[in-house]
Every structure is written in structure tokens, then in C-alpha cells.
Amino acid sequence: MADVFISYAREDVSKAKLLAEALSANGLSVWWDHDIMGGEEFRTQIDETISAAKLVIVIWSENSVKSPFVKDEASRANARDKLLPVAIGEVEPPVGFGELQTIRFKRWAETTTEWETLVRTVDARLASQGMKRSSRISPTQRDIAFVNRNIDVFLLTMFAQSVACFLVFQPLHFLTAIPGDTKLGFVIVTSILLAGIHTSGLIARRAGIVLRLITFAAGAVSGYFSYLFADNISNQLSALGDNAALMAGGGVSLFNAFVFFIYVLVMGAIGLMSDR
């Protein structure tokens, strides 16, 4: 018997998969994979699964509000007082479901406030009915599962942190009047601040304190290595001729403009991948 049944349109399979993996990582058993449509035997299985499930989450989207199959599943769950609706974007639930309290997502990502609300609501609904999870996992296991599901975004975020630090620290190597200790102190403090900026939205409320500290530390270290990298290539930058004169005078070099362009692309990729 599944703890949670997920009802969704076939076009939203990636969204259902993300939700199923996240709930499973939180110790819940999830039934969600019903790509095969039609057939009396399968329809009977769906009805039996909804009846046995402790909670049914329906994902209302532009696709699912037009799906008779999803609306039928939602009606069956609602009749059994098991329905928990979520809506993505500005979509309105179909007629008959508008009165139900719905968790609305501006963007479908595991790091959003709405996602945390959904997780808390699932726990509260199960607890209010005297139901227990099928299994329990430790906070460490949950954090590891979260990283595994979002490892590409984590790596891109660390890369964005490194690029941002390079852009900030690279001019320091052309300013000889500043003492080395002063430069190092600036590098450490700025790396930590930039690490917080780049990782705060990524880990949000879905990660424990240990993962937060590890992420911040990794960001700070990557910032320091970016400073060393900038020092190692300062001679090569000086060899760029007129471009080096711009840097020595405190201007913005064409090289830095290119690096900044890469940074913008990476941050855009992170935004798109966070909305999957």
C-alpha cells in the first residue's frame, strides 16, 4: 500500500518524477508511474491503488486540467477525502475543485517555499489521520538524496561562484599598493559573502545544517582558489597588450567581459534547471 498516489498528465511526467523522488527520499512510499493509459484491468488497478493510498496529490497544470483521466482520479480521491491539490502557474483547477485549498507553485522546484509547504502539509495530513510513514530516514540520508537529485545544479552553482570570485579578485593582482594581508582578508570575507549569495537559493529550506555548512564552505574554498588562479594567469593577461592597460587602469577588459558573459549563461542555466 502506497503512502502517496500522484495524479498527473502524461506531459508533466518530469514534474511528477521530481515530486515522487523527493517524497520517497523523505521516507514515503509513492505510486505515480502510470504511463500506460486505457484497459479495464489497469483502470481497476488505479481505483484500487487510490482506495489503498493514504493521500492523493493531483498536479493541476495546463495539461492536466484538460485530462478527463486526471479529473476522474481527483474526483475519486476527493470522494474518499484523500485529495491534496497543487497548481503550477496561473492555472485554475477544473470545475468542482475550485473550493478546495490548493498549494500554488509559481515555479516547480524543490528549493521553493511552496515545496516546503507541500512537504509539511503531506506530513500533517498523514499525522492527522493517525497514519505513519512506511519508513523513516535520517536527515543525513535525506540531504544526500537531495544532492543526488540536484547534483548538476550544485556543480553549476559552484562554477558560478568561482567565476564571480575570479571577476572580483582578478583586479587585485594589478593593484600593487595594497598589502598582501589586506588582500587576503578581503578575499576570505568576499568569498564567504558570495558563497552565501550563490548557495542560499539552491539549498533553501530543503537541506539540513550540515549540508548548508558544507555548501558554504565549498563555495568559500572555490572563491579562494579562483583568487589563486587569477594570480597564476595575471602574466598571461598582461601579455594581452592594450587590454592589460585597461585592467591596470581599473577599467573593464574584454577578457573580463567574456568571463562575465559566461557567468550570465551559467546563472541562466541554473535558473532553467531549477524550474524543471
N, C-alpha and C positions, 0 to 999 in steps of 0.2 A: 504494500500500500504506500503510495507516494504522499509526502507531506504537502507538496505544491504541484498543481497542474497549471501549465501555462498555455493559454489560448492566444493564437496569433495568426495573422495572414501569412501565406507562404512567402510573399515578397519581403516580409520582415524577419526572415529566419535568422539573420545575423544579430538582430536585436534580441530575439528570443534566446539565442545561444549564449549571448553575453549574460543575460539575466539568469539562465539556468546554471551556468558555470559559477556565477557569483553566489547564488543561493546554495549550490552544492558545497562550495568552499566554506560556507557558514554552517555546515552540518545538516543541511536539509536534503531529503531525497526529492528529486524533481522528475516529473513526467512532462515532456514537451515535444518530443520528436514525432510528429505525425504528418510527414510529407506525403504519405500515400492517402489520397482522397477517394472516397466512394467505397461501396461494398457494404453489405449488411453486416458481415462479421466484424468489419473494422468499426462501423458505427456503433455496434453493440459494445465493443471494447472501449470506445471513447466514453459512452454513457456509464459503463461500469467503473471506469477509472475516475470520472468526475464524482461519482457517488462515493467512491472509496477515499478520494483525496481529502485532506484536511482543509485545504484552501485552494481556490482557483483564481489565478491572476490573468486578467484579459488585457492585452495590449491594444488600446484603441489608436489607430493610425489612419491615414488617408486610405490605406488599403483595406484594413480590417473592418472599418465601418460600412464597407460595401460588400463584405463577405457574409452570405447567409449562414455559412458553416460556423464562423466565429460568433455571430449573433445567436445562433442556436445553442452553442456551448455556453455562452454567457447567460442565456435565459435559464438553462438547466442548472447552472451553478447558483444563480440568483434565487431560484425557487428553493434551493436547499440551504440558502443563507451562507454561502461559501465564497461569494464573489468579491474580489478586490480589484477594481478597475484602475488602470493607469492610462493616461493620454499623452501623446507626443505631439508637441507643437500646438497649433491653434485648433486642432481637430475637435469637433463636438461629438460626444457619444451618440449612438443611434437612439431613436425614439424608444422610450421605455427604460432607458438607463441614465437619463439626464439628471434624475433626482438623487442618484447615488453619489456619495462622496468619492471624488476621483483625485488621485495624485497626478498632477500635471507636470510634465517634463518640458522645459524649454529646449534642452538638448539631452540626448540619451547617452550618458556617460557615467561610469562607476565612481567618478570623483565629484559628482554634483551633490548639492544639498538635498535635492529631491530624491536621489538614490538612497541617501541615508534615511530619509523619512520613510521610504518604501521598506527598507530592511527593518526599521523599528516597528512599523505597522504590522508587518508579517509576524514578528515575534509577539507583539501584543495580541493579535488576533488568535494566534495559536495558544498563547497563555490564557486568554480569557475563556477559552473553551476547554481548559484543563488538558490541553494536548501538549505532548513533549516531542522534541526533535527525535528523528530516527537515530541520530548520532551526535556526538559532541566533538569539537575540535579545539585545539589550543589556540590562543592568539597568535603564537608564532606560526603555526600551520596556516592560519588564515592570511597572515602577512605574506608568507612565501607564495601561497596560491595567488594572491593579488598581484605580486610582482611577476609571476609566471604569465598571467593573463595580459599584463601590460608591459612586458619586458622591452618591446620595441619603443614604446613611448618613453620609458625610463632612460634607455640608451640615447635617444634623440635629445632628451632634456639635458642629460649630462654633456652632450656635444654642444648644445646651445649655450650652456653655462660656460664651457671652455672658450667658445668663440667670443661671447660677450666679455669675458675676462681679458682675452687677448686684445680686444679693441680698446679696453680701458687701460691696460697695463703697458701696452707696446710703446706709447709715447714716453713713459718713464725712463726708458733706456736712452733717450735722446736729451734728457734734462740732467746734465752733469752737476748742476749746482745743488741738487737735493741730496742730503746724506743718505747713505745706504740703509741705515736703521730706520729712517723716516719712510723710505720707500717700502721696506719690508712690512712695517706696521700698517701702512696704507693698503698694501696687497692683502694682508691677512684679514683686516676688517672688511674691506670691499668684497673679497671672495665670499665671506660668510653672508654678507648682505645680499649679494647676487644669488648665492645658493638658496637663500630663503625665498627670494622672488621667483626663481625658476622652478623650485620644487613644491612650493606651498599649494599651488593649484593642482599639481599632479597627485600628491598623496592625500590631500584634503582630509576628510574625516574617516576614510576607509582603512587607514593604516594605524598601527599601534605606535607607542612612543619609541620603541626600539627601531622600527623601520624609519620613523621620522629622523631620528638621530643619525642613523646610518646614511640616509639620503643627504642630509645636510652636510655631513662630514665628507661624503664623496664629492659633493658639489664644491666645498671649500678646497679640497685637495686638488680637484681638477682646475680650479682657479689658480692655485699656486703653480701648478705645472704649466699652465698657459703663460704665466709670467716668465718662467724659466725658458720656455720655448721662444717667447718673444725676444729674450736676451740672446738666444743662440742664433737667431736669424737676423739680428739687428745689422750685422755687417752686410748681409745679402741685401737688406733693404736699402742700406746706404749706397750700395752699388747701382741702385736704380737711377742715379743721376739727378735730374731735376725733381723727380718725385721725392727723393731724400731731402732736398732743400725745403720742400713744403713741410715735411714732418719735423725737421729741425726747427722750423719757424713756428711750430704749433698748429699748422694747418691740417687739412684732411687729405691724405694721399689717395691716389687712385687705387692703390693696393687695399687700403682700409675700406674704401667704398665697395670694392669687390667682396671683401670679407663680410661687411655689413649686409650686402645683398644675400650672401649665403645664410647669414643669421636669420634674415627675414623669411627666406624659404624654409628653413628648418622649423621656425616657430609656426609658420603656416601649416606645415606637415603635422606638427604636434596637435594643432587645433583640429585638423581634419580627422586624425586618427583617434582623438579623444571623443569625437562625435559618432564613431562607428556604432 
